[in-house]
Amino acid sequence: MSWISANLAPLMFVGMVLFMLVGYPAAFSLAATGLFFGFIGIEFGLIRADFLGNLTYQLFGIISNDLLLAIPFFTFMGAILERCGLAEDLLDSIGQLFGPVRGGLSYAVIFVGAILGAITGTVAASVIAMGVISMTPMLKYGYSTRHTMGVIAASGTITQLIPPSLVLVVLADQLGRSVGDMYAGAIGPSLIQVALFCIWVAILGIVRPQDVPALPPEARTLHGWPLVRKCLRGIIPSLGLIFLVLGTLFLGLATPTEAGAMGVVGAIALAAFYGSLSWSLLYQGMASTMRITAMVVYILIGARVFSLVFQGVGGKEWIEHLLTTLPGGQVGFLVFVNLFIFVIAFFLDFFEIAFIIIPLLAPAADKLGIDLIWFGVLICANIQTSFMHPPFGFALFYLRGIAPPSVKTSDIYWGAIPWVVLQVILVAIVILWPGSVTYWLDKKSNIDPSKVQIDIPQIDLPPLDFGPPK
């Protein structure tokens, strides 16, 4: 009994992991584990019975958090844009633009995925939209099945890192940092990720040209100014919506929640512009938003129950001691954390990682002197692989659901591997080059406040007369 009492925190952590491996819903697993070990902690005298009364404050903190309102707004915006016809128009015009180039459709899928990701913020919307509109043309024009599956999945997961990603919003909340700073820090890695994807397509165009052929002449129906006007018709509204969401946020004109609300208005306006706005579209978007928001809130409630009890039985100190005493200091900590998250992402989705794992890692990272914005962007780039690596990547599940029966599941898995490697390379770049994140943040002042001298001139005042009025 004394051993159990001394090791209740690690036992609680192991119990949570076992619940997750069984496959029981994460929200209820976390809450059940927290309450179960909470009662054990009370029996062993590690926490007082009234300590669990803090749960009411924790739950009130969730429902009163204005930042979390951004999640339904960005989800609703993504659900509308997924179905409004914008992606089809963009892919057709950019595909025509890159048509004569080997891998032209792949470049188009990558760029459209990046643009769509910057205005939807949800991986599911991007992967499904890109799969529906680009899979058939790519296979029709001779692109290899594995490459087609891989580039579509990769183009959708770019959404995870490109602002206004929902992952960045959640990470900012869990790390206690500004969403605007998290968005600014993600700009550099996002551009590097798109560049890495394009470089891989260019390499394939040289070493395996049969996998990424150029469009045949008969498929290139637009040339000259008609092509340029068609491209602008798709790109300009997209850039306008991106500015509406990110521009107002970076300029300090709106909070993340307000920016998300304006994004929803812009998405509805775009749907009307493309002639696809209908009650059915709005209902489907609201239903999808309701399901995702309810899932997030329940996971967050379960995570708060677990974390409260975990801290009460000494879990925070145990985790901090475990991580800060790793050999190698900051480097050892980063290597362990990235390997751990890469493995745990096989079993947990990014919401569960953000709400369960990040609150355990953040105090140790802060204690080691690691910039939490840089740490959050690094974790986001790592979590990005969770959508891609076989056999549990959610992007691969989405593709399997929309791919024709002729596409083998093994082709989807093998096609994803090169793109997972590219994402791992991005993680290495962010670790080795922190400036890729910090360059885009506000520059700190070089002035030392302790050395500032303010000289106040002395003014000779007339003497005060307190005598009776004359």
N, C-alpha and C positions, 0 to 999 in steps of 0.2 A: 504493500500500500504506500509506503514511503517513497518507493521508486516511481510509482504512478504519480504521486503528488508532485515530485520534483521534475517530472518530465511531461506534465499535462499539455504544455504548449506544443511540443513536437508530436505528441499523440493526436492532438486535435488537428494538426496540419495533415498528418497521415490519414486520419479519418476522412477529412475533406477530399483528399486525392482518391481514396478508395470509392467514395460515393460517386465521384465524377467518372471513374473508370467503369463503374457498373452501368452508367448511362442514365441515371435518374436525373430529372430536370434540375438544372444548376441552381435556380432560385430556391427551390424547396430543399435541395441537398444542403445548401449553405445555412439556411435558417434552422433546419433540423439539427445539423451538426453543432451550430452555435448554442442552441437551447439545451441540447443533450449535455454538452460539456460545461455549460453554464451551471446546470444543476449539480454535476459532479464537482465543479469548483466550489460551490456553496457547501456541499457535504464535507469536502476536505478543508474548508476554512480558508481557501485561497481568495475568495471574493465574498462580499456580504450579500445577503439576499436582496437588499434594496438597490444593489448595483445594477440589477437588470432593469430597474425603473428608468435608467438612462435611455432605454430603447425608445421611449416616447419622444425624447428630444432628437434622437437620431432619425426617426421616421419623419418628424416635423421638418428637420433639416433637409430631407429629400424633397418633400412636396413644396417647400418654400424656396428651393434653389432656382432662381430665375434662369441661370445658365442652361439648365437641363431643358428648358422650353425650346431651345434651339434645335433639339433632336427631332421632335415632330415636324417642325417647320422645314428643316432640310430634307427629311424623309418624304414629306408631302411634295416638296418641289421636285425631288428626284422621281417620284412615282408619276407625276404629270409629264415631265420631260421625257421619260422613258417611252411614253405612248403618243406623244404629240406630233411626231414626224420630223423633228429637228435632226435626229441622228441619221435618218435615212438620207435627208437632203445633204447633210455634211459629208457623209461617206461617198455618195454618188459624185458630188462635185470635186472633192479632194482626190477620189479614186481616178477621175478623169484627168486631173492635173498631173498625177504621178503615173498615169497609164503607160507611157512609153518606157518607163524605168523598170528594170528587174526588181521584183518585190514591191511594185507600186501600190498594190492593194494592201500589202502589209504595212507600208508607211502610212497609208490612209487610215487603216484600223488603229494604229498607234496614236496618230495625231487626233483622230476623232475621239478615241478613248480618253485622251488627255483633256480635250475640250469638254467632253461630256462629263468627265470626272470633276472638272472645275466648276460645273454648274449643277451637278446632282449630289455629289458627296456620298453616294451609296454604291457599294460594290455590286450588290445584286442587280440593281437597276442597270448599271453599265454593262455587266457581263451578259445579262439576258438580252438587252437591247442590241449590243454589238453582235452577239451570236445569231439572233434572228435575222438581222439585216445583212450580215457579211459572210456567214458560213456558206450559204448556197452559191453566191457569186465566186468566192475563192475556190471552192471545189470544182465549180463549172469551168473555170479558166485554167485548171491544171495545177493549182497549188497542192502540195502534198498534204495529206490528211493530218499528219502529226504536227506539221508547222502551222496549219490552219487552226487547229485546236489550241496550240500553245500561244499563238499571238493574240487570239481572241480573249483567252483567259487572262493573259498578261495585260492587255489593254484595259480590261475591266478592273484589275487590281491596282492599276495606277491611281485609281480613285481614292484608295486608302491613304495615300501620301499627299495628294494634291489638295490644297485648300479649296473649298471649305469642307474637308473630310470630317465625317462624324467621329472618326477615331481621334482626331486631333482635338475636337471639342471635349470628348470624354477624358482624354489624357490631361488636358489643361485643367479640368475640374479636379481630377484625382491628384495631380501634382501641385495644385494650388497656384497655378501660374495663369497669366493672361492668355486668352484665346488668340488675340491679335498677335502676340509675340510667338505663340506656337505656330500660327499660320505663316508669319514672316520667316521663322526658322526652317519651315518645310519647303520654301520656294527653291532653294539651291538643290537639295536632294531630289526634288521632283524633276527639275531640269536635267540633272545628271541621269536619273532613271530613264527618261525619254531618250536621251542621247545614247545610253547603253543599248536600249532596245533597237534603235535605228542602226547602230554600228553592227549589231548581230545580224540584222536583215541584210546589210551591205556585204558582210562576210559571206553569208549564204548565197548571195547573188553571184559571188566570185567562185566559191568552192562547190556549190551545188545549185547551179542555175536552173536545173530542171524542177527544183522544189518551189522556186519563186519566179515564175515566168512573167514577162511583161504582158500587158493586155494586148490581144490581137487588134489589128487596125480597125476591123469592123466594129469592135466594142467601144472605140473612141469616137463618140458621136459629136462631141463639142470641141471647138478649136477657137483660138483667138479671144476676141472680146466676149462672145457669148459664154465661153467657159469662165472668164474672169468675173462676169456679172453673176453667174450662178454660184461661184465660190463666195463672192461677197454677200450674196443673199443668205447663205448659211452661216458665214463667219461673223458678220457684223451684229446680228441679233444676239449671237452667243457671247461676243465680247461685251455687248451692252449689259447682258445679264450678269456676267462675271464682275463687271465694274459695280453694278448695283449691289451685289452681295459683298465682294471683297474690297472694292474701292471705298465704299462708305465706312467699312470696318477699319481699314488702315488709316483713313483720314480722320478717324475719331468722330464721325458723324452719327454712328449707330453702334449699339451693342450687338453681340452675336445673335441674340434673340431677335432684335429689331431687323438686323440684316437678313436673317432667315425669313422673317415675315415679308420683307420687301422682295426677297427671292421668290416666294410663293406667288405674290402678285405678278412679278415679271414672268414666271413660268405660265401662269394662266393667260397672260397677254400673248406670250409666244404661241401657246396652243390655239388661241383665237386667230393669230396671224396665219398659222398653217391650216386653219379651217378644221381642226380636230377637236375643238372644245365642245363638250357635251356633258349632260348630267351623268351619263354612264362613266365617262372618263373621271369626273370628279368623285363619283361614288367609289370606283375602284381605287383611286388614290387615297381617299379617306380610310377605306377599309384596310389597305396595306399599312398606312401610317398608324392606325389604331393597334394593329397586331404587333408591329415592331416596338412602338412606344410602351405598350403594356409589358412586353417581354423585358425591355430595358429596365423599367421601373421595378418589376418583380425581382430581377437579378440584383438590382441595386439595394433593395430592401433586404434580401437574403444576405448580401455581402456585408451590409451594415450590422446585421445581427451577428454574423460570424466574427467580424473584425472587433466589435465591442467586447465580446467574451474573450477573444484571442488576446487582446491587449490586457484584459483583466487578469488572465492567468499567466501573464509575463511573456506573451508571444512576441511583442515588439522588441523587447530587450534580447530575447533569444535569437530572433532573425538578425538584428543589428550586430550582435556579437559574432554570429555565424558568418555574416557577409563581410564585416569590416576586418576580420582576422584572416581572411583568405591570403595566401601567399601572392606577392606581386602588387599589393596595394590597389590603386585604381585600375590598373591593367588586368590584374587577376579578377577583380570584381566584375569588370565589363565582359571578360571572356566567359566567366561562369554564368552571368545573367543572360547573355545572348544565347549561349548553348542551351540554358534552361528554358528560355522562352521559345526557342526554335523547337525543342522537343515537346514542351507542354502544349504548343499550338497544334500538335496532332490531335489533341483531345478536347481542347477548349476553343471557343470562338473568341473574337477580339473583345467583345463586351465583357465576357467572363474574365479574360486576362486583365483587362483594364480595371475592373471593379474588385478583383480578388488579389491578383499578384502585385500590381503596381503599388497599392498602398503599403505593401510589405517591403518593397524594394526602395521606394522613394526616400524614407528616412536614412537608410544606410548610404544611398548615393549622396544625399545632402551632407551627411557627416564626413564623407570622404572628400568633400569639396568639389563634387561634379556639378556642373551647370545643369539645372533640371530641365531647361528648355532643350538644350542639346541632348540630354538623356531621353526626353520624351520623343523627340524626332527620331532618335536612334532606335528606340523601342518600336515606334510606328513602322519604320522601315523593316524591322525584323518581323513584327507581327504580319506584315504584308505577305511574307512567305507562307503564312498559315492558310491563305486562300488558294495557294498554288501547289504545295507539295503533296504528292500522292501518299496514301490513298484517301486522305480525309479532307483535302482542300475543298472549301465550299464552292469556289469558282468551278472546280471540276464537276461537282454535283450539278450545278446550274447547267453546265454544258451538256452533261449526260442527259438531262431532262429535255433539252431542246434539239439535240443532235438526232439525225435520222438513224434508224436501226443499222444501216450499212456501216456506220462509224463504230469501230470497236472501242470498248472501254480502255483497252491496253494502249490504243493510239492516243487517247486523251491523256493518259498518264505519262507515256513516253514523250509526248509533245510538250508537256509542261516542264520537264526536267531542265532543258537549257535556260528557260526563263527564270526558274528558281535559282540557278547558278548566278544569273545576272543580278538578281535581287540580293543574293549573298555578297556579291562583289560590291553592291551599293552600300551594304552594311559596313564592309571593310573600309570603303572610302570615307564614310562618315566618321568612323573611329580614327582613322589615320589623318584625316583632314577636318578638324572641328570647324575651321573657318567656312566650310560649305554650309554650315548652319548659322554660325554666329555672325557672319558677314552681313546678313540681311536684317539683323536685329538693330535696334536703336543703339547708336554709339554712346558709351558711357563717358561722362565728363572726366577730364584729366585733372581737374582742380581739386586740391585737397582742402576740404572745408576748414580743417584745423589751422591752416596757414593763411586764411583770409583775414585781413585786417581792415576794419572799418573805422576811419577817423571822423569823429563827430566834432565839428568846430564849437568852441565855447562862446556863448553869447552873453554879454554883460547886460543883466536885467536891472531895471530901477528897483530901489529898495521898496519893500512892501510896507504900507502904512496901515496899521490896524487900529488907529485911533478913531474917535467918533467922527461921523461925517460932518464936514464943514458947511 
